[in-house]
Structures are given as C-alpha cells and as structure tokens.
Amino acid sequence: MYAKVFKQIYDSSIADDWQVRVVFEDLLVLADSEGVVDMTQEAIAARTRIPIAIVVRAITVLSRPDVKSRTPDEQGRRIVLLDSHRSWGWKIVNIAKYRLIATE
C-alpha cells in the first residue's frame, strides 16, 4: 500500500514530536484500504525498522484524545483499537479524509 503525506502534517499537533509523526506516517503506509493496521507493535517495529520503544510510545500518543486535533472524530485520536479485547491492531480514524485529499 502507499499513502500520500501532505505538508499540513508539519503543522499538526503530532509534529511537536518527530518520532510520533514518523510512526504515524508509517502507519498510513502500512494501512489497508480501510485504514486498518492489523499488526502487533513488534511487527510494526520489525517492518519499519523503528525501535520497539519508539513504536510503543508513538502508538500510545496517537491513541490518546488530542484537543489540538483539527478533526474532532474520536476526540482527536489518530488511531483506535480494532478490538477492545486485544492490545494490538488499529484503525486510522481519518483515513477517508486522507484518501479523499489524495484524489483531489
């Protein structure tokens, strides 16, 4: 899969932490057409070659509500768990928005 990344990501609240931004960009690339990244944190780290500690911290940040987010969906969270019964696998909240921008 691929994803276009737009310069507005540098103006977003996740740009304050470059490691979180890079992990999010990688999640955009790893996501399927529905925005699902059905992988463990360890698998993400192995695929992206990003140290596991950075991946874990970034996923924690991306999963939190963000009052500075431009999009209030899911209280500004960038990702949400696919299933509350497991600790891995996420959906990118605004994937439709990113895909729409990519086609404009």
Helices and strands as residue ranges (DSSP letters): G 7-11, G 13-16, H 18-30, E 36-37, H 41-48, H 52-63, G 73-76, E 79-81, E 90-92, H 95-103
